Amino acid sequence: MIKRAVEVLDPPASVTLRFQSGLLTISGKADENWINKVNSDYHKVWGGVKTLRWDLTQAAPPKRDLSWIISDIEAYNFIFEFNDVRMNEVQKKTI
């Protein structure tokens, strides 16, 4: 059963699969893409998997480099009046 599960789910090296009495236990660390794949594919491990148990830690998502947008954001000037919650005419038009 484990051989079939490994073949179908293709776990990363950081993940361990265990099977006992119809319970497939997945433990270790994996990224979100692999976790989503398992959620959609674990039923393909036919032959006795009745229950899926997660004992899995999601790996930190990759950090996105957003430095390219900083200059675009800094091109705008935002002006706020102290203790004034009224919208000016430009703000009213954008609603």
Long-range contacts (C-beta under 8 A, 24 or more apart in sequence): 1-45, 1-47, 1-48, 1-49, 4-45, 4-46, 4-47, 5-45, 5-49, 8-41, 8-42, 8-44, 8-45, 9-37, 9-38, 9-41, 9-42, 9-45, 14-59, 15-56, 19-48, 19-49, 22-48, 22-49, 22-50, 22-51, 23-49, 23-50, 23-51, 23-52, 23-53, 24-49, 24-51, 24-52, 24-53, 25-53, 25-55, 26-52, 26-53, 26-54, 26-55, 26-56, 27-55, 27-56, 28-56, 28-57, 29-56, 29-57, 29-58, 29-59, 30-56, 30-58, 30-59, 31-58, 31-59, 31-61, 32-58, 32-59, 32-61
